[in-house]
């Protein structure tokens, strides 16, 4: 098995990453000021973090409710067969669905766990009946509708 090479991150790299994941639109000059670096040095460090794959991209975090996407469902999916081909076919098909924000393979009773966002329960029902239940090798689906968001973040614990 091939070992994954991880970049070595010092305290300043971690501070830069923490700032950027909390406030991704900060100008480099502001990140530099908050970390005590020159703008050029800070820019070089950010470039290195991007090139090494530590920073995968920068995005705007949108408010689901403001966009009318009021329902979040966690769906556990069990396949009828668990071979590599079945898992690959399901994985490829699920990547195409914009309603699915996250998809994980899991160990235990279920093969996959999905986080799905829709306008309302009717929209999820349509997604379930027209798409999810028809994906390759799907045997069963257990859906849980969320009621209240207690914590939702994209901030990784990097300190």
SVG drawing of the C-alpha trace seen along z (x, -y; Angstrom):
<svg xmlns="http://www.w3.org/2000/svg" viewBox="-44 -44 52 53">
<polyline fill="none" stroke="black" stroke-width="0.4" points="0.0,0.0 1.4,-3.4 2.0,-5.9 0.4,-9.3 3.0,-12.2 1.7,-15.1 3.2,-18.5 4.9,-19.7 3.0,-22.7 4.5,-25.0 2.7,-27.3 2.4,-30.2 1.0,-27.8 -1.6,-26.7 -2.5,-30.3 -2.9,-31.2 -5.1,-28.1 -7.2,-28.9 -7.7,-32.5 -8.6,-31.5 -11.0,-28.8 -12.9,-31.2 -12.7,-34.2 -11.8,-33.0 -12.2,-36.4 -9.5,-38.1 -7.0,-39.9 -3.4,-38.6 -2.3,-41.8 -4.8,-41.3 -3.8,-37.7 -0.1,-38.9 -0.9,-41.6 -2.8,-39.2 0.1,-36.7 2.9,-39.1 4.3,-38.3 5.2,-40.5 2.6,-40.4 5.1,-38.7 6.0,-36.0 2.4,-35.4 1.4,-35.2 4.2,-32.6 3.1,-30.5 -0.5,-30.6 0.7,-29.6 2.6,-26.7 -0.4,-25.5 -2.5,-25.6 0.1,-23.8 0.6,-21.1 -3.1,-20.5 -3.6,-21.6 -5.9,-24.4 -8.2,-22.6 -10.1,-25.7 -11.9,-28.8 -15.7,-29.1 -18.5,-31.3 -20.7,-29.6 -24.3,-30.1 -27.3,-30.2 -29.6,-27.2 -32.6,-28.8 -32.1,-32.1 -32.1,-29.9 -35.2,-28.0 -33.4,-24.8 -35.1,-24.1 -34.8,-20.3 -31.7,-18.3 -31.9,-14.5 -29.3,-11.9 -29.9,-8.8 -28.2,-5.5 -28.0,-3.3 -27.4,0.5 -26.4,2.1 -27.5,5.5 -23.8,6.4 -20.7,4.8 -18.1,5.6 -15.8,3.0 -17.8,2.7 -21.1,2.1 -19.5,-0.5 -17.9,-2.2 -21.1,-2.3 -23.1,-3.8 -20.3,-6.3 -20.2,-7.5 -24.0,-7.9 -24.3,-9.7 -21.6,-12.3 -24.0,-13.5 -26.8,-14.5 -26.6,-18.1 -29.0,-17.4 -26.3,-15.2 -23.8,-17.4 -21.8,-14.6 -21.5,-10.9 -19.4,-8.6 -18.8,-4.8 -19.4,-3.4 -18.6,-0.2 -21.4,1.6 -25.1,2.2 -25.1,-0.5 -22.7,-0.9 -23.1,-4.7 -24.3,-7.7 -25.5,-10.8 -26.3,-14.3 -29.1,-15.5 -30.6,-19.1 -33.9,-19.9 -36.6,-22.6 -39.1,-20.5 -40.1,-16.9 -42.0,-16.6 -38.7,-17.5 -36.9,-14.8 -39.6,-12.3 -39.2,-13.0 -35.4,-12.7 -35.9,-9.4 -38.4,-7.9 -37.0,-9.2 -33.2,-9.0 -31.9,-7.5 -33.9,-4.3 -33.0,-3.7 -29.3,-4.0 -27.2,-0.8 -27.5,2.0 -29.6,0.1 -31.2,2.6 -32.5,0.4 -32.5,-3.2 -33.1,-4.6 -33.8,-8.3 -33.7,-10.6 -35.0,-14.1 -33.2,-16.7 -35.2,-19.0 -32.8,-21.5 -29.2,-22.3 -27.2,-22.4 -23.8,-22.9 -22.8,-23.1 -19.3,-24.2 -16.6,-23.8 -13.8,-24.8 -11.4,-22.0 -9.6,-21.7 -6.1,-22.5 -4.5,-24.0"/>
</svg>
